[in-house]
Amino acid sequence: MEQALIALGAAIAVGVPALATGWAQSKIGSAGAGALVEKPELSGVMIILVAIPETMVLLGFVVAYLIIG
């Protein structure tokens, strides 16, 4: 039972940030596409803004590793 709860905690630590990252990137991506149509010079900024939510998933992996280990 203890191992199952540890696995569930690790799954939640990765799953919830992954869903939140997908939602955030969908909003940022659609806004970025509109901004790039008007100002193409913002492409570097938009790449950074789309990449920032990815850190939530990476931190979720770290937390899952700490839970399991």
RATATA-V951275 format. One record per pair of residues at least 12 apart in sequence whose C-alpha atoms are under 10 Angstrom apart, sorted by the first residue. I is the first residue (numbers start at 1). J is the second residue. D is the distance in whole Angstrom. If there is no record, write none. Layout:
BEGIN
i=I j=J d=D
i=I j=J d=D
END
This chain:
BEGIN
i=3 j=68 d=9
i=6 j=64 d=9
i=6 j=67 d=7
i=6 j=68 d=6
i=6 j=69 d=10
i=7 j=64 d=9
i=7 j=67 d=8
i=7 j=68 d=7
i=8 j=64 d=10
i=8 j=67 d=10
i=9 j=63 d=9
i=9 j=64 d=7
i=9 j=67 d=7
i=9 j=68 d=9
i=10 j=60 d=8
i=10 j=61 d=8
i=10 j=62 d=10
i=10 j=63 d=7
i=10 j=64 d=4
i=10 j=65 d=7
i=10 j=66 d=9
i=10 j=67 d=6
i=10 j=68 d=7
i=11 j=60 d=9
i=11 j=61 d=9
i=11 j=64 d=7
i=11 j=67 d=10
i=12 j=60 d=9
i=12 j=63 d=10
i=12 j=64 d=8
i=13 j=57 d=9
i=13 j=59 d=9
i=13 j=60 d=5
i=13 j=61 d=7
i=13 j=62 d=9
i=13 j=63 d=6
i=13 j=64 d=6
i=13 j=65 d=9
i=13 j=67 d=9
i=14 j=56 d=9
i=14 j=57 d=6
i=14 j=58 d=8
i=14 j=59 d=8
i=14 j=60 d=5
i=14 j=61 d=6
i=14 j=62 d=9
i=14 j=63 d=8
i=14 j=64 d=7
i=14 j=65 d=10
i=15 j=57 d=8
i=15 j=60 d=8
i=15 j=61 d=9
i=16 j=56 d=9
i=16 j=57 d=9
i=16 j=60 d=8
i=17 j=53 d=9
i=17 j=54 d=9
i=17 j=55 d=9
i=17 j=56 d=6
i=17 j=57 d=5
i=17 j=58 d=9
i=17 j=59 d=9
i=17 j=60 d=6
i=17 j=61 d=9
i=18 j=53 d=9
i=18 j=54 d=8
i=18 j=55 d=10
i=18 j=56 d=7
i=18 j=57 d=5
i=18 j=58 d=9
i=18 j=60 d=8
i=18 j=61 d=10
i=19 j=57 d=9
i=20 j=53 d=8
i=20 j=54 d=10
i=20 j=56 d=8
i=20 j=57 d=9
i=21 j=50 d=10
i=21 j=51 d=10
i=21 j=52 d=9
i=21 j=53 d=5
i=21 j=54 d=6
i=21 j=55 d=9
i=21 j=56 d=7
i=21 j=57 d=7
i=22 j=53 d=8
i=22 j=54 d=9
i=22 j=57 d=10
i=23 j=53 d=10
i=24 j=50 d=8
i=24 j=52 d=10
i=24 j=53 d=7
i=24 j=54 d=10
i=25 j=49 d=9
i=25 j=50 d=6
i=25 j=51 d=8
i=25 j=52 d=9
i=25 j=53 d=7
i=25 j=54 d=9
i=26 j=50 d=9
i=27 j=50 d=9
i=28 j=46 d=8
i=28 j=47 d=10
i=28 j=49 d=7
i=28 j=50 d=6
i=28 j=51 d=10
i=28 j=53 d=10
i=29 j=46 d=8
i=29 j=47 d=9
i=29 j=49 d=9
i=29 j=50 d=7
i=31 j=46 d=9
i=32 j=45 d=9
i=32 j=46 d=6
i=32 j=47 d=9
i=32 j=49 d=9
i=32 j=50 d=9
i=33 j=46 d=9
END
